[in-house]
Amino acid sequence: MITTLLYHPKDDTLVKGDDSAIATWQQSEDSIIWLNIEGELTASLQQQLQQTFGLHPLALQDASRDRHPPKIEGFNDHTFIILRGLSADSESIDCDNILLALFISERFIITRHLERSLSIERTITALESGSLSLSAGTGAIALKISRFVIKRYHKILFDLEVRLEELESVMLTTADDKVLAEVVLYKTDLTRLRRNFHYHVELFNTLRDEQFAPFDASLAHEINDVCEHQHRAASLADLFYQVSSDLIDGYISISAHRLNNIMKVLTIITAIFVPLTFIAGIYGMNFEYIPELKHHNGYFIVWGVMLTITAVLIWLFRKRKWI
């Protein structure tokens, strides 16, 4: 599906339509067009974009892929950016990514994504409502899209922070394998997010430090703002990854400590019953001539010895604070 937004600066009007607006844009010298492509970037469409907008075929090939690392590449009159956005139904750390490709020039901005993108929809809504205008330039629109992308990540990370705090309290009192499994899954998801964020940080650092058309000095503040958002997301992901690792280590330590206590109790019980078993074994042998076999009070004497041994051992273990 192709959607176009055609902006006429002379009368400050914005017209929403389909790809038929491209011809109108070509006939105008100062109009700005946003071409949003949702779905497959077919070979015929790539050829049309190459001829109409002068896009590089290799950049179009990258934009047509479903998976590609975030990147930025500058050309003579436009800049090519690939972002890793979130799918429309992603609301938790267990999220799906979509590739979001942007071609930005002075007079056009082209976006391509395979699935629905809430960041694109919110930017289009802002343009239609008048809270945002293409008169600010295509570079500002691209940065607005980038800001919407990273803000969705921020919400997921903030929700995760609350959940990790809850799990930390639970793990201190309860050694539950389900809790451990949940933390391990969070750590796996954070590994993927950290990779995306560090790609984005490098991308926007490059955009800030080098010259790319149409990102001029007037957009320096907006670029710095997006950079700060990206750095914050990356630092939060790193922090929560470390917290998840600490929770896993803490769970293992608590489980090991509890297992040691159990083994200590079992060892103490074994140590008490070993001499008792030895005595019972001696006097349980089936020999006719055993000393004390016919002693009148032998039964009670053996019980007395066994109870004395038990009491002495328990006293000794308590004195050494083993129990």
WONOR-V210010 format. One record per residue. N is the residue number from 0. RES is the residue in one small letter. PSI is psi as a letter, one per 20 degrees, with the letter a starting at -180 (* if undefined). BURIAL is b if it has 16 or more other C-alpha atoms within 10 Angstrom, else e. D_FIRST is the distance of its C-alpha to the first C-alpha in whole Angstrom. Layout:
n->N res->RES psi->PSI burial->BURIAL d_first->D_FIRST
n->N res->RES psi->PSI burial->BURIAL d_first->D_FIRST
//
This chain:
n->0 res->m psi->p burial->e d_first->0
n->1 res->i psi->p burial->e d_first->4
n->2 res->t psi->p burial->b d_first->7
n->3 res->t psi->q burial->b d_first->10
n->4 res->l psi->o burial->b d_first->14
n->5 res->l psi->o burial->b d_first->16
n->6 res->y psi->p burial->b d_first->20
n->7 res->h psi->o burial->b d_first->23
n->8 res->p psi->h burial->e d_first->26
n->9 res->k psi->g burial->e d_first->29
n->10 res->d psi->j burial->e d_first->28
n->11 res->d psi->l burial->e d_first->26
n->12 res->t psi->q burial->e d_first->23
n->13 res->l psi->p burial->b d_first->19
n->14 res->v psi->p burial->e d_first->17
n->15 res->k psi->p burial->e d_first->14
n->16 res->g psi->b burial->e d_first->11
n->17 res->d psi->a burial->e d_first->9
n->18 res->d psi->i burial->e d_first->10
n->19 res->s psi->i burial->e d_first->13
n->20 res->a psi->i burial->b d_first->14
n->21 res->i psi->g burial->b d_first->15
n->22 res->a psi->g burial->e d_first->18
n->23 res->t psi->g burial->e d_first->19
n->24 res->w psi->g burial->b d_first->19
n->25 res->q psi->h burial->e d_first->21
n->26 res->q psi->i burial->e d_first->23
n->27 res->s psi->q burial->e d_first->24
n->28 res->e psi->i burial->e d_first->26
n->29 res->d psi->i burial->e d_first->26
n->30 res->s psi->q burial->b d_first->22
n->31 res->i psi->p burial->b d_first->20
n->32 res->i psi->q burial->b d_first->16
n->33 res->w psi->o burial->b d_first->14
n->34 res->l psi->o burial->b d_first->10
n->35 res->n psi->p burial->b d_first->8
n->36 res->i psi->o burial->b d_first->6
n->37 res->e psi->o burial->b d_first->5
n->38 res->g psi->a burial->e d_first->6
n->39 res->e psi->q burial->b d_first->9
n->40 res->l psi->n burial->b d_first->10
n->41 res->t psi->r burial->e d_first->12
n->42 res->a psi->g burial->e d_first->15
n->43 res->s psi->h burial->e d_first->14
n->44 res->l psi->h burial->e d_first->12
n->45 res->q psi->g burial->b d_first->14
n->46 res->q psi->g burial->e d_first->17
n->47 res->q psi->g burial->e d_first->15
n->48 res->l psi->h burial->b d_first->15
n->49 res->q psi->g burial->e d_first->18
n->50 res->q psi->h burial->e d_first->20
n->51 res->t psi->g burial->e d_first->18
n->52 res->f psi->i burial->b d_first->19
n->53 res->g psi->k burial->e d_first->21
n->54 res->l psi->q burial->b d_first->20
n->55 res->h psi->p burial->e d_first->22
n->56 res->p psi->h burial->e d_first->21
n->57 res->l psi->h burial->e d_first->22
n->58 res->a psi->h burial->b d_first->20
n->59 res->l psi->h burial->b d_first->17
n->60 res->q psi->g burial->e d_first->18
n->61 res->d psi->g burial->b d_first->19
n->62 res->a psi->h burial->b d_first->16
n->63 res->s psi->i burial->b d_first->14
n->64 res->r psi->q burial->e d_first->17
n->65 res->d psi->h burial->e d_first->16
n->66 res->r psi->p burial->e d_first->20
n->67 res->h psi->p burial->b d_first->21
n->68 res->p psi->q burial->e d_first->24
n->69 res->p psi->q burial->b d_first->23
n->70 res->k psi->r burial->b d_first->25
n->71 res->i psi->p burial->b d_first->25
n->72 res->e psi->p burial->e d_first->26
n->73 res->g psi->p burial->b d_first->27
n->74 res->f psi->a burial->e d_first->27
n->75 res->n psi->g burial->e d_first->28
n->76 res->d psi->j burial->e d_first->26
n->77 res->h psi->r burial->b d_first->23
n->78 res->t psi->p burial->b d_first->23
n->79 res->f psi->p burial->b d_first->21
n->80 res->i psi->p burial->b d_first->21
n->81 res->i psi->p burial->b d_first->19
n->82 res->l psi->q burial->b d_first->20
n->83 res->r psi->o burial->b d_first->20
n->84 res->g psi->a burial->b d_first->19
n->85 res->l psi->q burial->b d_first->19
n->86 res->s psi->r burial->b d_first->17
n->87 res->a psi->h burial->e d_first->16
n->88 res->d psi->j burial->e d_first->19
n->89 res->s psi->o burial->e d_first->22
n->90 res->e psi->i burial->e d_first->25
n->91 res->s psi->r burial->e d_first->27
n->92 res->i psi->h burial->b d_first->29
n->93 res->d psi->m burial->e d_first->28
n->94 res->c psi->r burial->b d_first->24
n->95 res->d psi->q burial->e d_first->21
n->96 res->n psi->q burial->b d_first->20
n->97 res->i psi->q burial->b d_first->16
n->98 res->l psi->p burial->b d_first->16
n->99 res->l psi->o burial->b d_first->15
n->100 res->a psi->p burial->b d_first->15
n->101 res->l psi->p burial->b d_first->16
n->102 res->f psi->o burial->b d_first->17
n->103 res->i psi->p burial->b d_first->20
n->104 res->s psi->r burial->b d_first->22
n->105 res->e psi->h burial->b d_first->24
n->106 res->r psi->i burial->b d_first->21
n->107 res->f psi->q burial->b d_first->18
n->108 res->i psi->p burial->b d_first->16
n->109 res->i psi->p burial->b d_first->13
n->110 res->t psi->q burial->b d_first->12
n->111 res->r psi->p burial->b d_first->10
n->112 res->h psi->q burial->b d_first->10
n->113 res->l psi->h burial->b d_first->10
n->114 res->e psi->r burial->b d_first->10
n->115 res->r psi->p burial->e d_first->10
n->116 res->s psi->o burial->b d_first->13
n->117 res->l psi->h burial->b d_first->15
n->118 res->s psi->g burial->b d_first->17
n->119 res->i psi->g burial->b d_first->14
n->120 res->e psi->g burial->e d_first->13
n->121 res->r psi->h burial->e d_first->17
n->122 res->t psi->g burial->b d_first->17
n->123 res->i psi->g burial->b d_first->15
n->124 res->t psi->g burial->e d_first->17
n->125 res->a psi->h burial->e d_first->20
n->126 res->l psi->g burial->b d_first->19
n->127 res->e psi->h burial->e d_first->19
n->128 res->s psi->i burial->e d_first->22
n->129 res->g psi->i burial->e d_first->24
n->130 res->s psi->i burial->e d_first->25
n->131 res->l psi->q burial->b d_first->23
n->132 res->s psi->q burial->b d_first->23
n->133 res->l psi->i burial->b d_first->22
n->134 res->s psi->i burial->e d_first->25
n->135 res->a psi->i burial->e d_first->26
n->136 res->g psi->q burial->b d_first->24
n->137 res->t psi->h burial->b d_first->21
n->138 res->g psi->g burial->b d_first->23
n->139 res->a psi->h burial->b d_first->24
n->140 res->i psi->g burial->b d_first->20
n->141 res->a psi->h burial->b d_first->20
n->142 res->l psi->h burial->b d_first->23
n->143 res->k psi->g burial->b d_first->22
n->144 res->i psi->g burial->b d_first->19
n->145 res->s psi->h burial->b d_first->22
n->146 res->r psi->g burial->b d_first->24
n->147 res->f psi->h burial->b d_first->22
n->148 res->v psi->g burial->b d_first->21
n->149 res->i psi->h burial->b d_first->25
n->150 res->k psi->h burial->b d_first->26
n->151 res->r psi->h burial->b d_first->24
n->152 res->y psi->h burial->b d_first->26
n->153 res->h psi->g burial->b d_first->29
n->154 res->k psi->g burial->e d_first->29
n->155 res->i psi->g burial->b d_first->29
n->156 res->l psi->h burial->b d_first->32
n->157 res->f psi->h burial->e d_first->34
n->158 res->d psi->h burial->e d_first->33
n->159 res->l psi->h burial->b d_first->34
n->160 res->e psi->g burial->b d_first->37
n->161 res->v psi->g burial->e d_first->39
n->162 res->r psi->h burial->e d_first->38
n->163 res->l psi->h burial->b d_first->40
n->164 res->e psi->g burial->e d_first->43
n->165 res->e psi->g burial->e d_first->43
n->166 res->l psi->h burial->b d_first->43
n->167 res->e psi->g burial->b d_first->46
n->168 res->s psi->h burial->e d_first->48
n->169 res->v psi->g burial->e d_first->48
n->170 res->m psi->h burial->b d_first->49
n->171 res->l psi->h burial->e d_first->52
n->172 res->t psi->h burial->e d_first->53
n->173 res->t psi->p burial->e d_first->52
n->174 res->a psi->n burial->e d_first->51
n->175 res->d psi->p burial->e d_first->48
n->176 res->d psi->h burial->e d_first->46
n->177 res->k psi->h burial->e d_first->43
n->178 res->v psi->g burial->b d_first->43
n->179 res->l psi->g burial->b d_first->44
n->180 res->a psi->h burial->e d_first->41
n->181 res->e psi->g burial->e d_first->38
n->182 res->v psi->h burial->b d_first->39
n->183 res->v psi->g burial->b d_first->39
n->184 res->l psi->g burial->e d_first->35
n->185 res->y psi->g burial->b d_first->35
n->186 res->k psi->h burial->b d_first->36
n->187 res->t psi->g burial->e d_first->34
n->188 res->d psi->h burial->b d_first->31
n->189 res->l psi->h burial->b d_first->33
n->190 res->t psi->g burial->e d_first->33
n->191 res->r psi->g burial->e d_first->29
n->192 res->l psi->h burial->b d_first->29
n->193 res->r psi->g burial->b d_first->32
n->194 res->r psi->g burial->e d_first->30
n->195 res->n psi->g burial->b d_first->27
n->196 res->f psi->h burial->b d_first->29
n->197 res->h psi->h burial->b d_first->31
n->198 res->y psi->g burial->b d_first->28
n->199 res->h psi->g burial->b d_first->27
n->200 res->v psi->g burial->b d_first->31
n->201 res->e psi->h burial->b d_first->31
n->202 res->l psi->g burial->b d_first->28
n->203 res->f psi->h burial->b d_first->29
n->204 res->n psi->g burial->b d_first->33
n->205 res->t psi->g burial->b d_first->32
n->206 res->l psi->h burial->b d_first->30
n->207 res->r psi->h burial->b d_first->33
n->208 res->d psi->i burial->e d_first->35
n->209 res->e psi->r burial->e d_first->34
n->210 res->q psi->p burial->e d_first->33
n->211 res->f psi->p burial->b d_first->29
n->212 res->a psi->p burial->b d_first->27
n->213 res->p psi->k burial->b d_first->26
n->214 res->f psi->n burial->b d_first->28
n->215 res->d psi->a burial->e d_first->31
n->216 res->a psi->h burial->e d_first->34
n->217 res->s psi->i burial->e d_first->33
n->218 res->l psi->j burial->b d_first->31
n->219 res->a psi->g burial->e d_first->33
n->220 res->h psi->g burial->e d_first->34
n->221 res->e psi->h burial->b d_first->30
n->222 res->i psi->g burial->b d_first->30
n->223 res->n psi->h burial->e d_first->33
n->224 res->d psi->g burial->e d_first->32
n->225 res->v psi->h burial->b d_first->29
n->226 res->c psi->g burial->b d_first->31
n->227 res->e psi->g burial->e d_first->33
n->228 res->h psi->g burial->b d_first->31
n->229 res->q psi->g burial->b d_first->30
n->230 res->h psi->h burial->b d_first->34
n->231 res->r psi->g burial->b d_first->34
n->232 res->a psi->g burial->b d_first->31
n->233 res->a psi->g burial->b d_first->33
n->234 res->s psi->h burial->e d_first->36
n->235 res->l psi->g burial->b d_first->36
n->236 res->a psi->g burial->b d_first->34
n->237 res->d psi->g burial->b d_first->37
n->238 res->l psi->g burial->e d_first->40
n->239 res->f psi->h burial->b d_first->38
n->240 res->y psi->g burial->b d_first->38
n->241 res->q psi->h burial->e d_first->42
n->242 res->v psi->g burial->b d_first->42
n->243 res->s psi->g burial->b d_first->41
n->244 res->s psi->g burial->b d_first->43
n->245 res->d psi->h burial->e d_first->46
n->246 res->l psi->g burial->b d_first->46
n->247 res->i psi->g burial->b d_first->46
n->248 res->d psi->g burial->e d_first->49
n->249 res->g psi->g burial->e d_first->50
n->250 res->y psi->g burial->b d_first->49
n->251 res->i psi->g burial->e d_first->51
n->252 res->s psi->g burial->e d_first->54
n->253 res->i psi->g burial->b d_first->55
n->254 res->s psi->g burial->b d_first->54
n->255 res->a psi->h burial->e d_first->57
n->256 res->h psi->g burial->e d_first->59
n->257 res->r psi->h burial->e d_first->59
n->258 res->l psi->h burial->e d_first->60
n->259 res->n psi->g burial->e d_first->63
n->260 res->n psi->g burial->e d_first->64
n->261 res->i psi->g burial->e d_first->64
n->262 res->m psi->h burial->e d_first->66
n->263 res->k psi->g burial->e d_first->68
n->264 res->v psi->g burial->e d_first->69
n->265 res->l psi->h burial->e d_first->69
n->266 res->t psi->g burial->e d_first->71
n->267 res->i psi->g burial->b d_first->74
n->268 res->i psi->g burial->e d_first->74
n->269 res->t psi->g burial->e d_first->75
n->270 res->a psi->h burial->e d_first->77
n->271 res->i psi->g burial->b d_first->79
n->272 res->f psi->i burial->e d_first->79
n->273 res->v psi->g burial->e d_first->80
n->274 res->p psi->h burial->e d_first->84
n->275 res->l psi->g burial->b d_first->84
n->276 res->t psi->h burial->e d_first->83
n->277 res->f psi->g burial->e d_first->86
n->278 res->i psi->g burial->e d_first->88
n->279 res->a psi->h burial->e d_first->87
n->280 res->g psi->h burial->e d_first->87
n->281 res->i psi->g burial->e d_first->91
n->282 res->y psi->j burial->e d_first->92
n->283 res->g psi->j burial->e d_first->90
n->284 res->m psi->q burial->e d_first->92
n->285 res->n psi->m burial->e d_first->94
n->286 res->f psi->q burial->e d_first->97
n->287 res->e psi->h burial->e d_first->101
n->288 res->y psi->n burial->e d_first->102
n->289 res->i psi->p burial->e d_first->100
n->290 res->p psi->q burial->e d_first->101
n->291 res->e psi->j burial->e d_first->101
n->292 res->l psi->h burial->e d_first->100
n->293 res->k psi->j burial->e d_first->103
n->294 res->h psi->p burial->e d_first->103
n->295 res->h psi->h burial->e d_first->103
n->296 res->n psi->k burial->e d_first->101
n->297 res->g psi->g burial->e d_first->98
n->298 res->y psi->g burial->e d_first->95
n->299 res->f psi->h burial->e d_first->95
n->300 res->i psi->g burial->e d_first->96
n->301 res->v psi->g burial->e d_first->93
n->302 res->w psi->h burial->e d_first->91
n->303 res->g psi->g burial->e d_first->92
n->304 res->v psi->g burial->e d_first->92
n->305 res->m psi->g burial->b d_first->88
n->306 res->l psi->h burial->e d_first->87
n->307 res->t psi->g burial->e d_first->89
n->308 res->i psi->g burial->b d_first->87
n->309 res->t psi->g burial->b d_first->84
n->310 res->a psi->g burial->e d_first->85
n->311 res->v psi->g burial->e d_first->86
n->312 res->l psi->g burial->e d_first->82
n->313 res->i psi->g burial->b d_first->80
n->314 res->w psi->g burial->e d_first->82
n->315 res->l psi->g burial->e d_first->82
n->316 res->f psi->h burial->e d_first->78
n->317 res->r psi->h burial->e d_first->78
n->318 res->k psi->h burial->e d_first->80
n->319 res->r psi->j burial->e d_first->78
n->320 res->k psi->k burial->e d_first->75
n->321 res->w psi->i burial->e d_first->73
n->322 res->i psi->* burial->e d_first->73
//
